[in-house]
Amino acid sequence: MTPPGVRSTLSAVVPLDNLLAFTLAAIVLIVIPGPAVLFSVGRTLALGRTGGLLSVAGVTLALVPIVALVALGVGGIVARSVELFTALKIAGALYLVYLGVQAIRHRKDAGREVEIAGLPRSHGRQLWQGFLVGVTNPKTIAFFVAVLPQFVDVRAGGVPWQMMELGLVFAVLALVSDSVWVFAAAAARTWFARSPRRIETLTATGGGMMIGLGGVLLVTGPRH
């Protein structure tokens, strides 16, 4: 029997006041362009609207296992371990650089609008690459470790379930916001696509953005 004032673990939900406060905080954080936005815009410029949206979807899906790990306490281990944090950071940054280099290498193919081997043709692969970029970002883990516990109510019970709920709210908000950026970038790309030289330049720009983002993530501090 559940003790008075404490709900069942499986049925626990975030109190409305906490949920609204978290939603407001999440919106403020999400609308400020960050690495996820830069990555999504870069992919849109290199691959087009569909590639950008699939990249956003992949990054968003990566939040699910990350939030689950944080809710179960594993995320705290990664956030506190300099070695694990650094390893994930380096892997994610190098992968971003690789994607950017591939976009620049095959910019002429993008200008000819043909299927190419260097940039992912498969929608599944585009989604998977976005997922890998999202799941190898240790800063996301550190963010959730630091923020989620502040908005849960221990008295309501089921703290892991409350964290999952907050994480899913954040994921939905991020999906909507990043998709808006993709549509804006895709609109610009449509104009550039009228000229093969323009689209080559834009594809290379998208690749450069991803390389730059990878470089920034690589040189930032191991814990922040």
C-alpha positions as CSV (number, residue, x, y, z in Angstrom):
1,M,0.0,0.0,0.0
2,T,1.3,3.5,-1.0
3,P,2.1,5.6,2.1
4,P,-0.1,8.7,2.5
5,G,0.9,11.6,0.4
6,V,3.1,9.4,-1.9
7,R,1.7,8.1,-5.2
8,S,2.5,4.8,-6.7
9,T,5.8,4.7,-8.5
10,L,4.3,3.7,-11.8
11,S,1.6,6.3,-11.8
12,A,3.7,9.2,-10.6
13,V,3.6,12.3,-12.7
14,V,5.3,15.7,-12.5
15,P,3.1,18.1,-10.5
16,L,1.6,20.7,-12.8
17,D,3.5,23.7,-11.3
18,N,6.8,21.9,-11.8
19,L,5.9,20.9,-15.3
20,L,4.9,24.4,-16.3
21,A,8.1,25.8,-14.8
22,F,10.2,23.2,-16.6
23,T,8.4,23.9,-19.9
24,L,9.1,27.6,-19.7
25,A,12.7,27.0,-18.9
26,A,13.1,24.5,-21.7
27,I,11.5,26.9,-24.2
28,V,14.0,29.6,-23.2
29,L,16.9,27.3,-23.6
30,I,15.7,25.7,-26.9
31,V,14.9,28.9,-28.8
32,I,18.5,30.1,-28.4
33,P,20.4,28.5,-31.3
34,G,22.8,25.9,-30.1
35,P,24.8,22.9,-31.4
36,A,21.6,21.0,-32.4
37,V,20.4,23.9,-34.4
38,L,23.7,24.4,-36.1
39,F,23.9,20.7,-37.0
40,S,20.4,20.6,-38.3
41,V,20.9,23.7,-40.4
42,G,24.2,22.4,-41.7
43,R,22.6,19.1,-42.7
44,T,19.7,21.0,-44.4
45,L,22.1,23.1,-46.5
46,A,24.0,19.9,-47.5
47,L,21.1,17.5,-47.9
48,G,17.9,19.5,-48.3
49,R,14.8,19.7,-46.3
50,T,14.2,16.0,-45.9
51,G,17.8,15.3,-44.8
52,G,17.5,18.2,-42.3
53,L,14.2,16.9,-40.8
54,L,15.5,13.4,-40.6
55,S,18.6,14.7,-38.8
56,V,16.4,16.6,-36.4
57,A,14.4,13.4,-35.8
58,G,17.6,11.4,-35.2
59,V,18.9,13.9,-32.7
60,T,15.6,14.0,-30.9
61,L,15.3,10.2,-30.7
62,A,18.8,10.2,-29.1
63,L,17.3,12.1,-26.2
64,V,15.2,9.1,-25.2
65,P,18.0,6.7,-24.2
66,I,20.0,9.7,-22.7
67,V,17.0,10.7,-20.5
68,A,16.5,7.1,-19.5
69,L,20.1,6.7,-18.5
70,V,19.9,9.9,-16.4
71,A,16.7,8.8,-14.8
72,L,18.3,5.5,-13.8
73,G,21.4,7.2,-12.4
74,V,23.8,6.1,-15.1
75,G,24.0,9.6,-16.6
76,G,25.4,10.9,-13.4
77,I,28.4,8.5,-13.7
78,V,29.2,9.8,-17.2
79,A,28.8,13.4,-16.1
80,R,31.1,12.9,-13.2
81,S,33.8,10.9,-15.0
82,V,36.2,13.1,-16.9
83,E,37.4,10.0,-18.9
84,L,34.0,8.9,-20.1
85,F,32.9,12.5,-20.8
86,T,36.0,13.3,-22.8
87,A,35.8,10.0,-24.8
88,L,32.2,10.7,-25.8
89,K,33.0,14.3,-26.6
90,I,35.9,13.4,-28.9
91,A,33.9,10.7,-30.6
92,G,31.0,13.0,-31.3
93,A,33.2,15.9,-32.4
94,L,35.2,13.7,-34.8
95,Y,32.0,12.3,-36.3
96,L,30.7,15.8,-36.9
97,V,33.9,16.7,-38.7
98,Y,33.7,13.5,-40.8
99,L,30.1,14.4,-41.9
100,G,31.2,18.0,-42.7
101,V,34.2,16.8,-44.8
102,Q,31.9,14.4,-46.7
103,A,29.6,17.3,-47.6
104,I,32.4,19.5,-48.8
105,R,34.0,16.6,-50.8
106,H,30.8,15.9,-52.7
107,R,29.5,19.4,-53.1
108,K,29.7,19.2,-56.9
109,D,27.6,16.1,-56.9
110,A,25.0,18.0,-54.8
111,G,25.1,20.8,-57.4
112,R,24.3,18.2,-60.2
113,E,21.4,16.9,-58.0
114,V,22.3,13.2,-58.6
115,E,22.5,10.4,-56.0
116,I,25.9,10.2,-54.6
117,A,27.9,7.8,-52.5
118,G,29.5,10.3,-50.2
119,L,26.4,11.9,-48.8
120,P,23.7,9.5,-47.4
121,R,21.0,8.6,-49.9
122,S,19.1,6.4,-47.5
123,H,16.6,8.1,-45.3
124,G,17.4,5.5,-42.6
125,R,21.0,6.4,-42.8
126,Q,20.3,10.1,-42.5
127,L,18.2,9.4,-39.4
128,W,20.9,7.1,-37.9
129,Q,23.6,9.7,-38.4
130,G,21.5,12.3,-36.6
131,F,21.0,9.8,-33.8
132,L,24.7,9.1,-33.5
133,V,25.5,12.8,-33.3
134,G,22.8,13.3,-30.6
135,V,23.7,10.3,-28.5
136,T,27.5,11.0,-28.5
137,N,27.0,14.5,-27.1
138,P,28.0,14.3,-23.4
139,K,26.9,17.9,-22.8
140,T,23.3,16.7,-23.3
141,I,23.8,14.1,-20.5
142,A,25.4,16.7,-18.2
143,F,22.5,19.1,-18.9
144,F,19.8,16.6,-18.0
145,V,21.8,15.5,-14.9
146,A,22.0,19.1,-13.7
147,V,18.5,20.2,-14.7
148,L,15.9,17.4,-14.4
149,P,16.3,16.7,-10.6
150,Q,15.4,20.4,-9.9
151,F,11.9,20.0,-11.4
152,V,10.9,16.7,-9.9
153,D,8.8,16.3,-6.7
154,V,10.2,13.6,-4.5
155,R,6.9,13.6,-2.5
156,A,5.0,12.6,-5.6
157,G,7.1,9.4,-5.9
158,G,8.4,7.7,-9.0
159,V,11.3,10.1,-9.5
160,P,12.7,8.2,-12.6
161,W,9.3,8.4,-14.2
162,Q,9.1,12.1,-13.5
163,M,12.5,12.6,-15.2
164,M,11.4,10.6,-18.2
165,E,8.3,12.8,-18.5
166,L,10.3,16.0,-18.3
167,G,12.8,14.6,-20.8
168,L,10.0,13.8,-23.3
169,V,8.6,17.3,-22.9
170,F,12.0,18.7,-23.7
171,A,12.3,16.4,-26.7
172,V,9.0,17.4,-28.2
173,L,9.8,21.1,-27.8
174,A,13.2,20.6,-29.3
175,L,11.8,18.7,-32.3
176,V,9.3,21.5,-33.1
177,S,11.9,24.3,-32.7
178,D,14.6,22.6,-34.7
179,S,12.2,21.7,-37.4
180,V,11.3,25.4,-37.8
181,W,15.0,26.1,-38.4
182,V,15.2,23.4,-41.0
183,F,12.2,24.8,-42.9
184,A,13.9,28.2,-42.9
185,A,17.2,26.8,-44.1
186,A,15.4,24.7,-46.7
187,A,13.6,27.8,-48.1
188,A,17.0,29.5,-48.5
189,R,18.4,26.4,-50.1
190,T,15.6,26.4,-52.7
191,W,16.7,29.8,-53.9
192,F,20.3,28.7,-54.1
193,A,19.3,25.5,-55.9
194,R,18.4,27.6,-59.0
195,S,22.1,27.7,-59.8
196,P,24.4,24.6,-59.6
197,R,27.3,26.9,-58.4
198,R,25.1,28.3,-55.7
199,I,24.1,24.9,-54.4
200,E,27.7,23.7,-54.4
201,T,28.6,26.7,-52.3
202,L,25.7,26.2,-50.0
203,T,26.5,22.5,-49.6
204,A,30.1,23.4,-48.8
205,T,28.9,26.0,-46.3
206,G,26.8,23.3,-44.5
207,G,29.8,21.0,-44.4
208,G,31.9,23.9,-43.0
209,M,29.3,24.5,-40.3
210,M,29.5,20.9,-39.2
211,I,33.3,20.9,-39.1
212,G,33.3,24.1,-37.2
213,L,30.8,22.7,-34.7
214,G,32.9,19.6,-34.3
215,G,35.9,21.7,-33.6
216,V,34.2,23.9,-31.0
217,L,32.9,20.8,-29.2
218,L,36.3,19.2,-29.3
219,V,38.2,22.2,-27.7
220,T,35.6,23.0,-25.0
221,G,36.4,22.0,-21.5
222,P,35.9,18.4,-20.4
223,R,33.2,19.2,-17.9
224,H,31.2,22.1,-19.4
